[in-house]
Amino acid sequence: MPDQEEYKKMLTDLIQKQMVVLGPNIALDKAKKISGLSVAEDGKVMDVTGDPQMVLKGVANEYMALSGQIAQMTLNTLLEKYPMMKDLGKIQS
């Protein structure tokens, strides 16, 4: 089971990649909507409270609602980098 730090690293990677794809304002606005997530202006996740898997699913779903296939490809790449979170590959909105 991934620990809190692994979730923070993956969320940071996801947010920072979406900042490149969607632009920093949109990517940060979407991430900051998620309850339990604290994000710095550079996209670094400062804190995750509550269930980190639900926070990750919330962020991923926000991005997929905007850019669908691009966000899914980004998430798939990150799941390869963080194989201990493989069950999150089922995140679909």
Buried (B, 14 or more C-beta within 10 A) or exposed (E): EBEEEBBBBBBBBBBBBBBEBBEBEBBBEBBEEBEEBBBEEEBBBEEBEEEBBEBBBBBBBBBBEBBEEBBBEBBEEBBEEBEEBEEBEEBEE
